[in-house]
Amino acid sequence: MLWKHYVFRRGPDVHTTWDLLFERRPMRLLYIAGSGFDVRAQTVMKAFVENLRESRPQVEKATLLSVGLTRAK
């Protein structure tokens, strides 16, 4: 097992899960992005940000970590 505790949701249940996770506590977000990442991850990030706009949770801190990847020679 990769993670001891994890949540897997698909479709409309994802938004409900996000709302429940952050309902009564401030959020501390870490965005990790970089070249070479799967571009499909952008779809999830856009949906998450839109969900935040609608539910308006308390965001305590949001950080972007930009990772530069190089090819091995």
PyMOL commands that set and color helices and strands:
alter all, ss='L'
color gray80, all
select helices_A, chain A and resi 13-21+41-55
alter helices_A, ss='H'
color red, helices_A
select strands_A, chain A and resi 27-34+59-67
alter strands_A, ss='S'
color yellow, strands_A
deselect
rebuild
show_as cartoon
